[in-house]
Amino acid sequence: MWQSGGVAVAGSVHAAMGAVVRDALSKQVGDTLATNTELRESLGVGMGTVQRALELLAERDALRTVSRGHLGRRIESIDIGQCWQAAGLPPVRILLSRPGSIEIDSLETIIGDELGRLGVPSTLRHLAGGNQRLDLVGRGDYDLTVVSAGTFDGLVGTGQPAPVTQRRLAPGTYYDPGRLVVLSGADAPADPDRVAIDTESFDHEALTLAQFPPRPGREYAEMPYPEVPAFVLAGVVDVGIWHLTSSAVPVELAGLGVRQMQGSAAIAARDRLSGATIATWTGRPEVRAVLDAIRFDGLAAARASAIELERASAERLRRALGSD
């Protein structure tokens, strides 16, 4: 027996509720559910069991349908959270990049708040590397991740069937344009010869080659992206592309030159890949319903507020160091 809203529910009814909910969440209001006969045959239960599952869902205001006879049941309303709880669906397994990026931290906050509003449970893990996260979601180890539009297109957007679906957000939601910069050493020439590059990162390689295209005498030094500031500061390379992240000491106070990306090719590459792409595993179509229900209206304001707080903190630090 299962408990559903204080009501003891037989295992066969609970299984039918799960099947109905998954079918409903893979569709939209106005669509038609699988017929009672289809559900009965797929589950191996009686017609009364399917009907009881539909009644329990309606009692909870989780799912309301209207029968159209042999045409099936039309979905009138869906409450995602109530459906989730009634069917006992497992949490949404979220995999995000490591904290420290204002853009990703803002996305994480919005997604968490929205799942709370919807009443959908979730788990969260952090892992660096968009390609790794997409691979784990595509294998079904996780249900949802966020990568840049550039990474998604480079790794998934080949026109072939993929084990993930996507929801695109506006440009600047993964990389704010002002936070993708060029770091340079104190003696770096205007047209540098030694350039840092991380070919394991689709974004870093694309941005680097757009900003510093190949030419005679130019060398690219392969290194992990997180180590770019250290190698520029040490003089191993002249320049490197960097995504500004939260730090106790701003990179310019550490002795590095910081400037915006320049040139039409570099700016076009930056804008093309700067949007966030949220990918979900196709093996759990109910997760797609959750993703579609998330509202990102407050994302820009949250990101702008965090950037302003960081700017104010950096200014206070500059003044304190200047006073010394």
C-alpha positions in Angstrom: 0.0 0.0 0.0 1.1 3.6 -0.7 0.1 6.9 1.0 -1.2 9.5 -1.4 -2.5 12.7 0.2 -3.4 10.7 3.4 -5.2 8.0 1.4 -3.9 4.4 1.3 -3.4 3.4 -2.3 -2.9 -0.1 -3.6 0.3 -0.8 -5.5 -1.6 -1.4 -8.8 -3.4 1.9 -8.5 -0.2 3.7 -7.6 1.5 2.2 -10.7 -1.4 3.3 -12.8 -1.1 6.8 -11.3 2.5 6.9 -12.2 1.8 5.9 -15.8 -1.0 8.4 -16.1 1.2 11.2 -14.7 4.1 10.5 -16.9 1.9 10.4 -19.9 0.2 13.7 -18.9 3.5 15.5 -18.2 4.9 14.5 -21.6 2.0 16.4 -23.1 0.2 19.7 -22.6 -3.2 21.0 -21.6 -5.6 20.3 -24.5 -3.7 17.2 -25.6 -5.2 13.7 -25.3 -4.1 11.2 -22.7 -3.4 7.6 -23.5 -6.7 5.8 -23.5 -7.9 3.7 -20.6 -7.5 0.6 -22.7 -3.9 1.5 -23.7 -3.0 2.1 -20.0 -4.7 -1.1 -18.9 -2.9 -3.2 -21.5 0.5 -1.6 -20.9 0.2 -2.1 -17.1 -1.7 -5.3 -17.0 -4.4 -4.0 -14.7 -8.2 -3.8 -14.8 -10.2 -0.9 -16.1 -11.4 -0.1 -12.6 -7.7 0.4 -11.5 -7.1 3.0 -14.2 -10.3 4.8 -13.4 -9.5 4.9 -9.7 -6.0 6.4 -10.5 -7.7 9.1 -12.6 -10.2 9.8 -9.8 -7.4 10.1 -7.1 -5.5 12.5 -9.3 -8.6 14.6 -9.9 -9.3 14.7 -6.1 -5.9 16.2 -5.5 -6.3 18.7 -8.3 -3.2 17.1 -9.8 -4.8 16.2 -13.1 -8.2 17.0 -14.5 -9.4 15.5 -17.7 -12.6 15.3 -19.7 -13.7 12.1 -21.3 -14.4 12.2 -25.1 -15.6 8.6 -25.4 -13.5 6.6 -27.8 -11.4 9.6 -28.6 -9.9 9.4 -25.1 -9.5 12.0 -22.3 -8.6 15.6 -23.0 -6.3 17.2 -20.5 -8.0 20.2 -18.8 -5.4 21.1 -16.2 -2.1 19.8 -14.8 -0.5 20.7 -11.5 3.1 19.5 -11.9 3.9 19.4 -8.2 0.8 17.6 -7.2 1.2 15.1 -10.0 4.8 14.5 -9.0 3.9 13.8 -5.4 0.8 11.7 -6.2 2.9 9.4 -8.4 5.9 9.4 -6.1 8.2 10.4 -9.0 11.9 10.6 -8.0 13.7 13.9 -7.7 15.1 15.8 -10.7 18.8 15.1 -10.7 20.6 18.4 -11.6 24.2 18.7 -12.6 25.7 22.2 -12.8 29.2 23.7 -13.2 31.1 24.6 -10.1 30.1 27.7 -8.2 31.9 31.0 -8.7 30.4 32.3 -11.9 27.8 35.0 -11.3 25.8 33.8 -14.3 25.7 30.2 -13.3 25.1 31.0 -9.6 22.1 33.2 -10.7 20.8 30.4 -12.9 21.1 27.9 -10.0 19.2 30.2 -7.7 16.4 30.7 -10.2 16.1 27.0 -11.0 16.1 26.1 -7.3 13.5 28.7 -6.5 11.3 27.7 -9.4 11.4 24.0 -8.5 10.3 24.9 -5.0 7.4 27.0 -6.4 6.4 24.0 -8.6 6.7 21.5 -5.7 9.1 19.3 -7.5 12.0 17.8 -5.5 15.5 17.8 -6.8 19.1 16.9 -6.0 22.2 19.0 -7.1 25.8 18.2 -7.9 28.5 20.4 -9.3 31.0 19.3 -12.0 33.3 21.3 -14.2 33.3 20.7 -18.0 30.2 21.2 -20.1 31.1 18.2 -22.3 31.3 15.9 -19.3 28.0 17.2 -17.9 26.2 16.7 -21.3 27.6 13.2 -21.5 26.4 12.2 -18.1 22.9 13.6 -18.8 22.8 11.9 -22.2 23.6 8.6 -20.5 20.8 9.1 -18.0 23.0 9.5 -14.9 21.5 12.9 -14.4 18.3 14.6 -15.7 19.3 18.2 -16.3 22.3 20.4 -16.9 23.2 23.8 -18.1 25.9 24.5 -20.7 26.7 27.3 -23.1 25.0 27.5 -26.5 28.4 27.0 -28.1 29.1 23.9 -26.1 25.7 22.4 -26.9 25.9 23.1 -30.6 29.5 21.9 -30.8 28.8 18.6 -29.0 25.1 17.8 -29.7 23.8 20.1 -32.4 24.9 18.0 -35.3 21.4 17.3 -36.7 21.6 13.7 -35.5 19.1 12.3 -32.9 20.4 13.1 -29.4 19.5 11.7 -26.0 18.9 15.2 -24.7 16.3 17.9 -25.4 17.1 21.6 -24.9 15.7 24.9 -23.8 17.6 28.0 -25.0 17.9 31.2 -23.0 18.9 34.6 -24.2 22.5 35.6 -25.2 24.5 36.6 -22.1 22.8 34.2 -19.7 25.8 31.8 -19.6 28.5 34.4 -20.3 27.7 38.0 -19.6 29.4 39.9 -22.5 31.3 42.1 -20.1 32.7 39.1 -18.2 34.5 37.4 -21.1 37.8 39.3 -21.2 41.4 39.1 -22.3 44.0 38.8 -19.6 47.5 40.0 -20.4 50.8 40.2 -18.7 52.5 43.5 -17.9 54.8 43.4 -20.9 52.5 41.7 -23.4 52.8 43.2 -26.9 49.7 44.7 -28.6 49.8 41.7 -31.1 50.8 38.8 -28.8 52.7 35.8 -30.0 52.1 33.4 -27.1 48.5 32.7 -26.5 46.9 30.4 -23.9 44.3 27.9 -25.2 42.3 25.0 -23.8 41.3 22.7 -26.6 39.4 20.5 -24.2 36.9 23.4 -23.8 34.9 24.0 -26.9 34.1 27.6 -25.7 37.7 28.5 -24.8 39.1 27.2 -28.1 36.5 29.0 -30.2 36.8 32.3 -28.3 40.6 32.1 -28.4 40.9 31.4 -32.1 38.3 34.2 -32.9 40.2 36.8 -30.8 43.7 35.6 -31.7 43.5 33.8 -35.1 46.5 31.9 -36.4 49.3 33.9 -38.1 53.0 33.3 -38.7 54.9 33.4 -35.4 51.9 32.9 -33.2 52.1 30.0 -30.8 49.3 28.5 -28.8 50.1 27.0 -25.4 47.8 24.2 -24.3 46.7 24.5 -20.7 43.6 23.8 -18.6 41.3 26.9 -18.7 41.3 27.5 -14.9 45.1 27.9 -15.0 45.2 30.7 -17.6 45.6 33.6 -15.1 48.5 31.9 -13.4 50.3 31.2 -16.6 49.7 34.7 -17.9 50.9 36.2 -14.6 54.0 34.0 -14.7 54.9 35.1 -18.2 54.5 31.7 -19.8 52.1 33.2 -22.2 51.3 36.8 -23.2 47.5 36.6 -23.2 44.5 34.3 -22.5 40.8 34.5 -22.7 39.1 34.5 -19.3 35.7 34.3 -17.8 35.5 36.6 -14.7 34.5 34.7 -11.6 34.1 35.6 -8.0 37.5 36.1 -6.3 38.7 37.6 -3.1 41.3 39.5 -5.2 40.2 41.0 -8.6 42.5 39.9 -11.4 43.6 43.4 -12.2 44.8 43.9 -8.6 46.8 40.7 -9.0 48.9 42.4 -11.7 47.1 41.3 -14.8 45.8 43.5 -17.6 42.1 43.1 -18.3 40.3 44.3 -21.4 37.2 43.5 -23.3 37.2 41.2 -26.3 37.6 43.2 -29.5 37.0 42.8 -33.3 33.9 41.7 -35.2 34.9 38.1 -35.4 35.6 37.8 -31.6 32.5 39.6 -30.6 30.4 37.5 -33.0 31.8 34.3 -31.5 31.2 35.6 -28.0 27.6 36.5 -28.7 26.9 33.3 -30.5 27.9 31.0 -27.7 27.0 33.2 -24.7 23.5 32.0 -24.1 22.6 29.3 -21.6 21.2 26.0 -23.0 19.4 23.8 -20.5 19.6 20.1 -21.5 17.4 17.4 -20.2 17.5 13.6 -20.6 14.9 12.3 -23.0 14.5 9.2 -20.8 12.4 11.2 -18.4 10.0 13.3 -20.5 8.3 14.5 -17.3 11.5 16.5 -16.6 10.9 18.4 -19.8 7.5 19.5 -18.5 9.3 20.9 -15.4 11.8 22.7 -17.5 9.1 24.3 -19.7 7.3 25.5 -16.5 10.3 27.3 -15.1 10.1 31.1 -15.3 13.3 32.9 -15.9 11.8 36.4 -15.7 14.0 37.4 -12.8 17.3 36.1 -14.1 18.6 39.3 -15.7 17.8 41.3 -12.5 19.5 38.7 -10.3 22.6 38.7 -12.5 22.8 42.5 -12.6 22.4 42.7 -8.8 25.2 40.2 -8.2 27.5 42.0 -10.7 26.9 45.3 -9.0 27.6 43.8 -5.5 30.9 42.4 -6.9 31.8 45.8 -8.4 31.1 47.6 -5.2 33.2 45.0 -3.2 36.1 45.4 -5.6 35.9 49.2 -5.4 36.1 49.0 -1.6 39.2 46.8 -1.9 40.8 49.2 -4.3 40.3 52.1 -2.0 41.6 50.2 1.0 44.7 49.2 -0.9 45.1 52.7 -2.2 45.0 54.1 1.3 47.8 51.9 2.4 
